[in-house]
Amino acid sequence: MAMSPINQRRLARFRANRRGYWSLWIFLALFVVSLGAELIANDRPVWVEYRGDSYWPLWNDYPETTFGGDFETATDYTDPYIIEQIKTGGEGRVVWPLIPFSYDTINYNLDQPAPSPPDASNWLGTDDQGRDVLSRVIYGFRISILFALILTGLSSVIGVVAGAVQGYYGGKVDLLFQRFIEIWSGLPVLFLLIILASIVEPNFWWLLGIMLLFSWMQLVDVVRAEFLRGRNLEYVRAARALGLSNRLIMFRHILPNAMVATLTFMPFIFNGSVVTLTALDFLGFGLPPGSPSLGELVAQGKENLHAPWLGITAFVVLSLMLTLLIFIGEAVRDAFDPRKV
């Protein structure tokens, strides 16, 4: 399907913003790398040849007895005895991930007490529990981006629908919705999270649901204003006169114009979602303890000032991520700016 001339101009304006254009490619590359975190950072080999047979520990669980162990429990590939058995029986044919640590792997062979500084084994050092920082950064980056993607997508759908209903019908519908939003937005979100966190243990989906209850309001005012302006335009009146349904008029005729303002806000909503999850993890009301989290890394940096690599890593990763998202958002805003032809 051919792209319309107006969208071609928007794409050209986006590409012309070199900072935003290359930020998008860098961000996508980092995200794709994080999606394959298990292939990059894992304490399980990708492939093992043992006594003439091939095994794929990364995708399958094998009992310890498979590799000459004594128990039927899942194989611990960090066990020196198991490593020696694999090397002996497999003639050393083992393919490890680039980083032989998962986000929860504890390195018991550190030269210094944890948190240990960067070295040949742990490129960014370890945290105060002896876990590899680089592995936790890769997994934590993925969780942050997936959380922000889902939250931004769902909240945008709810916000667009709510703003469309408000702006199109106006009158009492608009008045009642506005009063509800004023009351709902005044609720202390952080206090609610603290109370709920003391009752149930937070997890990824639990946090997503709680944040979704409040995040959808960010787009309502923008969409509402576009629908208030568009509902009295001539082509909308003509559609009503032809007998088209309100739903068809709202989502086929008015919404495409309202989406211009919506799309310019979405990268910044995405950015805010990342910051929110990081802040909650930093305060201890986010993901369960032990989860790979950028906010938890920030907290470790604060608690271990004698290990500056923790704070520096957290600062660099968050700064890079948020800077890329801001540059992308600015490029999208410029591309959809109606004042630019």
Helices and strands as residue ranges (DSSP letters): H 5-16, H 18-35, H 37-40, E 47-50, E 53-55, G 64-67, H 80-90, E 94-95, H 133-169, H 171-185, H 189-197, H 204-215, G 216-218, H 220-230, H 234-241, H 246-248, I 249-254, H 255-283, H 294-303, H 308-335
